[in-house]
Amino acid sequence: MHDYPNDLDDYVWPVCVTPGCRRQLWVSETGRRACRPCEDATSKRLADLPNLFRRLDTTASLMRGARRIGGGGGGSKNPPIPPRMEVLALVGPGGVAARLSAIEDSWRKALGWTVASWRGSPAQAVPEHARFLINNLPWAADAYESVGQDIDDLRKLHSKCKAIVDDERRPGRVQIGLCPARYDDSLCGQPLTASAASHRVRCLACGSRWETLGEWRQLRAAQEAVTEQHRQAGAAA
């Protein structure tokens, strides 16, 4: 059981330190820093990362959508340009292997262990780093002060790798007209865009927002009113 102070009004129940979780810990999790669901999810992500890395580190993944440079003929000998710089950023220096290595090194330092000297290529290192982190994750969830941030960083890294491997595309934005907001009798007129991923529209110039279906209708009505005013002004001229 948690050790309650005499004044229960001042007692703050322990919560998971992982950003975005903050779940109250169960009595059986007394003394832990991260909750068991966060630990379990992180273990699964770590186990998945080596396979995701292998799939990222392929010619097909790197060159998807590549184009050739040089002469326009089909026989150009110039190599294609890999357009997927986000893939190169993950499989190259400073990518997945380096990020896992940094977490492993910090854990080893906290444990008082020697920092691993063998690294090898990223393809060789990623499975080794993942194995070390999985094996020592229970300790980190219990006692490592910065485990919450590491869990969050691993979640983001896994999500980024999986999105690219699954070839997820960010929804494009479309032009939906000009901002009809007025300040001091002056029309804002900033081009507005909308995305299929969100029902919110925000003007980057004046900060006006339209978030609900009713507000979208108000936006459209205001835009049509501005258009009509311009039409009438043009006819009068």
C-alpha positions as a printed Julia matrix, in Angstrom:
237×3 Matrix{Float64}:
   0.0    0.0     0.0
   1.08   3.62   -0.47
   2.29   5.25    2.74
  -0.39   7.82    3.45
   0.59  10.92    5.48
  -1.49  11.9     8.48
  -3.18  14.7     6.57
  -4.95  12.88    3.72
  -6.0   16.18    2.16
  -2.37  16.84    1.19
  -1.73  13.36   -0.21
  -1.06  13.18   -3.96
  -1.54   9.74   -5.49
   1.47   8.63   -7.6
   0.97   8.78  -11.37
   2.83   7.43  -14.39
   5.64   9.77  -15.45
   5.15   9.11  -19.18
   4.05  12.28  -21.06
   0.5   11.86  -22.32
  -0.29   9.06  -19.83
  -0.24  10.32  -16.25
  -2.41   7.37  -15.19
  -2.7    6.85  -11.45
  -0.56   3.88  -10.42
  -2.17   0.82   -8.91
  -1.24  -0.26   -5.39
   0.69  -3.16   -6.96
   2.76  -0.58   -8.89
   3.99   1.1    -5.7
   7.44   2.6    -6.19
   7.35   2.46   -9.98
   7.86   5.47  -12.23
   6.04   4.21  -15.34
   2.82   2.21  -15.31
   2.73  -1.38  -16.57
   0.61  -0.58  -19.65
   3.26   1.94  -20.76
   6.0   -0.61  -20.09
   4.17  -3.33  -22.04
   3.47  -1.05  -24.99
   7.1    0.09  -25.08
   8.37  -3.49  -24.99
   6.2   -4.33  -28.01
   7.43  -1.27  -29.9
  11.05  -2.15  -29.19
  10.48  -5.71  -30.39
   8.93  -4.31  -33.58
  11.66  -1.75  -34.36
  14.29  -4.15  -35.84
  11.81  -5.44  -38.42
  10.6   -1.93  -39.23
  14.23  -0.85  -39.67
  14.95  -3.74  -42.04
  11.96  -2.77  -44.15
  13.03   0.87  -44.18
  16.62   0.02  -45.09
  15.79  -1.33  -48.55
  16.27   0.05  -52.01
  12.53  -0.13  -52.66
  11.75   1.96  -49.59
  14.48   4.49  -50.25
  13.76   4.89  -53.94
   9.96   4.83  -53.95
   8.93   7.67  -56.24
  12.5    8.39  -57.34
  13.2   10.28  -60.55
  16.25  10.32  -62.77
  18.27  13.43  -63.52
  20.12  14.48  -66.6
  18.98  13.84  -70.18
  15.33  13.23  -70.76
  15.94   9.95  -72.61
  15.12   6.68  -70.96
  18.73   5.55  -71.33
  20.17   8.13  -68.94
  23.03   6.73  -66.88
  22.59   9.24  -64.1
  21.46   7.56  -60.86
  17.98   8.3   -59.52
  17.52  10.77  -56.72
  15.97   9.21  -53.59
  13.12  11.59  -52.74
  12.37  10.05  -49.37
  14.74  12.05  -47.21
  12.75  11.04  -44.14
  13.81   7.44  -44.8
  17.46   8.4   -45.19
  17.23  10.32  -41.91
  16.06   7.17  -40.1
  18.43   4.59  -41.61
  21.54   6.77  -41.77
  23.76   8.46  -39.14
  21.67  10.04  -36.42
  18.73   7.79  -37.25
  17.11   4.85  -35.47
  20.38   3.21  -34.39
  21.78   6.45  -32.97
  18.6    7.22  -31.04
  18.44   3.76  -29.51
  22.15   3.92  -28.74
  21.72   7.22  -26.86
  19.01   5.72  -24.64
  21.08   2.58  -24.03
  24.13   4.65  -23.09
  22.12   6.73  -20.6
  20.69   3.58  -19.01
  24.13   1.98  -18.78
  25.48   5.11  -17.12
  22.64   5.11  -14.58
  23.28   1.42  -13.85
  27.01   2.01  -13.48
  27.8   -0.26  -16.41
  30.4    0.19  -19.11
  29.13   1.86  -22.25
  29.05  -0.7   -25.06
  31.98  -0.11  -27.41
  30.79  -2.31  -30.31
  28.34  -0.62  -32.61
  28.68  -2.06  -36.11
  26.47  -0.85  -38.94
  22.99   0.5   -38.13
  21.49  -2.74  -39.48
  23.65  -4.74  -37.03
  23.23  -2.33  -34.13
  19.45  -1.8   -34.08
  18.58  -5.38  -32.99
  21.28  -5.28  -30.29
  20.1   -1.94  -28.91
  16.48  -3.09  -28.96
  17.39  -6.31  -27.13
  19.26  -4.41  -24.41
  16.41  -1.95  -23.9
  13.78  -4.7   -23.74
  15.82  -6.64  -21.17
  16.34  -3.59  -18.97
  12.98  -1.9   -19.44
  11.54  -3.37  -16.2
  14.37  -1.74  -14.25
  13.91   1.58  -16.06
  10.14   1.58  -15.47
  10.82   1.01  -11.79
  13.76   3.23  -11.04
  15.12   5.32  -13.92
  14.34   9.01  -13.43
  14.02   9.89  -17.14
  12.14   6.76  -18.22
   8.99   8.71  -19.05
  10.75  10.82  -21.67
  12.53   7.75  -23.09
   9.22   5.89  -23.41
   7.7    8.89  -25.2
  10.72   9.19  -27.55
  10.51   5.48  -28.4
   6.79   5.8   -29.1
   7.42   8.67  -31.52
  10.3    6.84  -33.21
   8.23   3.69  -33.68
   5.28   5.71  -34.98
   7.45   7.5   -37.53
   9.02   4.27  -38.8
   5.68   2.48  -39.04
   4.01   5.34  -40.87
   6.71   5.29  -43.58
   6.75   1.5   -43.87
   2.96   1.45  -44.19
   3.29   4.25  -46.75
   0.9    6.49  -44.87
   0.37   9.85  -46.52
  -0.46  13.04  -44.74
  -3.78  14.38  -46.0
  -3.21  17.22  -48.42
  -4.53  20.72  -47.87
  -6.9   22.46  -50.26
  -7.59  26.14  -50.8
 -11.02  27.19  -49.48
 -11.0   30.88  -50.26
  -9.89  34.03  -48.47
 -10.29  34.96  -44.82
 -13.36  37.21  -44.51
 -12.5   38.57  -41.06
 -12.44  42.35  -40.66
 -10.42  44.44  -38.24
 -10.8   48.22  -38.11
 -12.98  47.92  -41.23
 -10.1   46.29  -43.12
 -10.52  42.88  -44.77
  -7.95  40.25  -43.75
  -7.95  38.45  -47.13
  -5.42  35.75  -46.16
  -5.79  32.53  -48.24
  -7.34  29.77  -46.11
  -6.67  26.04  -46.41
  -8.4   22.97  -44.97
  -7.36  19.36  -44.47
  -9.4   16.18  -44.54
  -7.65  15.21  -41.29
  -9.21  18.05  -39.29
 -12.46  20.01  -39.16
 -10.63  23.1   -37.91
  -9.7   26.06  -40.09
  -7.4   28.77  -38.76
  -6.22  31.93  -40.44
  -2.44  32.19  -40.07
  -2.57  35.97  -40.5
  -5.24  37.15  -38.08
  -5.84  34.02  -36.0
  -9.57  33.7   -36.74
 -10.89  30.15  -36.28
 -13.81  28.11  -37.63
 -14.2   24.72  -35.98
 -17.81  23.51  -36.06
 -20.23  22.84  -38.89
 -22.16  25.97  -37.95
 -18.98  28.06  -38.03
 -18.03  26.56  -41.41
 -21.41  27.75  -42.74
 -20.77  31.19  -41.25
 -17.35  31.24  -42.95
 -18.86  30.36  -46.32
 -21.61  32.96  -45.93
 -19.07  35.64  -45.01
 -16.88  34.74  -47.99
 -19.87  34.91  -50.34
 -20.82  38.3   -48.89
 -17.3   39.63  -49.56
 -17.42  38.25  -53.11
 -20.78  39.91  -53.72
 -19.47  43.25  -52.4
 -16.51  43.07  -54.77
 -18.84  42.2   -57.67
 -21.09  45.15  -56.95
 -18.12  47.48  -56.57
 -16.77  46.3   -59.9
 -20.14  46.79  -61.6
 -20.46  50.29  -60.19
 -17.03  51.2   -61.49
